[in-house]
Amino acid sequence: MLIGASPRRPAPVRGAARGDIPVWAVNPGRDTVLGVPCFRTVGDLPEQPETAVLLVGHRRLEAALAEAIEAGVRSFIVPGLGSEAGTEGAAVLSGVKGLIASAGGTMLGPNCMGIAVPDGASPWLADLPPAFIPGHVAAVVQSGSIGEALIALGPRVGFRAVISTGGEADVGLAELLEFFVLDERTRAIGLFVETVRKQKEFAAALEHAARLEKPVLCLKVGASAAAERIALAHTGAIVGSARAFSSLLRRSGALEVSDMPEFVETLEVLGRRRWPTGRRVGAVSESGGEAALLADRASERGLSIEPLPDAVRASLVEEFPALVAPQNPVDAWAADQPERIFPRTLELLGASGRFDVLIAQVDLSRFRSRGDQAWNRIVVEALGHVASEHGLFGAMTTTHTSDPPDWAFERARALDIALLRGVGNAASAIVRVAGWRPRVPLRPTWSEPIPIDDLLVRSGALPEHESCLILERYGVPFAARERANTRADVAAAAMRLGFPVVIKRDGQAHKARSGGVRTGIETAEQAARAAAELGLPVLIARQIPAGEEFFCGAVRDADYGPVIAVGRGGTGVETNDRSSTVIGPLSERDAGELVAESGLVDPHSTLARTVTAVSRLTDEHPEVIEVDINPLIRGTSSTIAVDALVVIER
């Protein structure tokens, strides 16, 4: 039902009438609108509609909504109530939300474009082009213009639906993600995200997608409402709001991109019936320069461009003598007629059994000459047939971003090959999908929470000694240490611990930066003197021999909860962008996988146990908002932590 339908805004009327379900309009001044029957009131309709699209101005919105609710409607789409409502908008929205909540209804919007379905009813505010075709990719976008951009892609990606969520006063990103996870006609889901309003529901939907092995691709813009306080721990400086969101995606194996071209090219790959299952690439190109460009960009992004198999090389040289020393990618230009050498090269590459992906790099542009397009078409046909015969993923890549000719879209879709634009973005899209594996996190099962109240001596940053004691209760191994209040106590403690020792100023975060640490102390006299210089009380700790250094920590994000981080440690940890992060809580299995995927050598499994300990601490004690263990030093027989910071917020 379209309330307020008018020929002055024909697009949503035409879109709603695209399907095979009954559509009625409500407009007291008309009998029909663009062929859709029109009635004076909702009560005059021949049946009770399931959904109402409210195409009225903000001043009429509440009255129209109340009338629809009175008639039994409980599902609503509200495209308006955006900036055109001005200062009146907030009060109107409050009234709308109250009416829907009291009726137990649901609403998409306000300020949204609506729902676009290529092969069904589409209450979308703009006209849908013929090239918006059906497929198995669903898209949920928080920007109407991004939805329009996807709809206008042409027949590159077949869509199950594109939904614009707008202001998300009710139904939003989390609910629609869950809907498409359960939808049998959806194989992959793309999300354009500005903010996540229902974090727990969103995280649950991501995990559900992983369990059902449906890839979720996300492009996130803007900063979340994550912690804006100044971070006291190194980890807090590493993990910002954007990284917290990425860590949430990582937990379930969701894919993430940072720009629209990456998003579109990856949707193109996900839109194929057959996805790449490996990273070994065999390719043919129409120039040496383009072949080198493809090899460089593909290798940088993790695709494997191995030398040609000997049998393939020998066959190419025998059949095409002008190919003196063919490489992978094969530069086939001028070695023979393109309509002969390109198909034959693809046949040899496909039949070798050595590749997962076949690429034909051809400047497939609608602006090429008829002659060039003729042999381009032969290459498209050959690539599709060879890829299908050998169960490989086939892709046409190009060095530019011009649209292919119309025939190429048609044949590529029929042959199930991808038409990818931009060499780097194409390689990234292929490797992203080829490397995708669903990650189903295990919910840890722990016994009763470990008590730490006796060590919470203050809010804010705890002294190092208490911080270490907390983490020791969770199983993190630290260098032996003692607190001393007098020079005599310092000397005695140093003797008990065994030389060399380290003397630290007690209670201050980041002591090394402020000169609060003395290392290499070899005698009791040196220890007492160092303590006097630093100012009593101090900590005395056994000095651990030098070795490779790591860090592990956590910061509690305001939106997503504890973010666990692990990486290489030391004084430059905050500038180290190679650390890995994931949203907690983590099981021991997931912690071990995180360490392994980070490329960290953990022969004593201490790093994995430390990650688990930090995750458990932040899960059991919400008052712990930051944890920092830096460094952990790996020796020949053990890995030992030597410094820690725990930050408390009551």
Secondary structure, 3 states (H helix, E strand, C coil): CEECCCCCCHHHHHHHCCCCCCCCEECCCCCEECCEEEECCHHHCCCCCCEEEECCCHHHHHHHHHHHHHCCCCEEECCCCCHHHHHHHHHHHHHHHHHHHHHCCEEECCCCCEEECCCCCCCECCCCCCCCCEEEEEEEECCHHHHHHHHCCCCCCCEEEEEECCCCCCECHHHHHHHHHHCCCCCEEEEEECCCCCHHHHHHHHHHHHHCCCCEEEEECCCCCCCCCCCCCHHHHHCCHHHHHHHHHHHHCCEEECCHHHHHHHHHHHCCCCCCCCCEEEEEECCHHHHHHHHHHHHHCCCECCCCCHHHHHHHHHHCCCCCCCCCCEECCCCCCHHHHHHHHHHHHHHCCCCCEEEEECCCCCCCCHHHHHHHHHHHHHHHHHHHHHCCEEEEEECCCCCCCHHHHHHHHHHCCEEEECHHHHHHHHHHHHCCCCCCCCCCCCCCCCCCHHHCCCCEECCHHHHHHHHHHCCCCECCEEEECCHHHHHHHHHHHCCCEEEEECCCCCCHHHCCEEEEECCHHHHHHHHHHHCCCEEEEECCCCCEEEEEEEEEECCCEEEEEEEECCCCHHHCCCCEEEECCCCHHHHHHHHHHCCCCCCCCHHHHHHHHHHHHHHHCCCEEEEEEEEEEECCCCEEECCEEEEECC
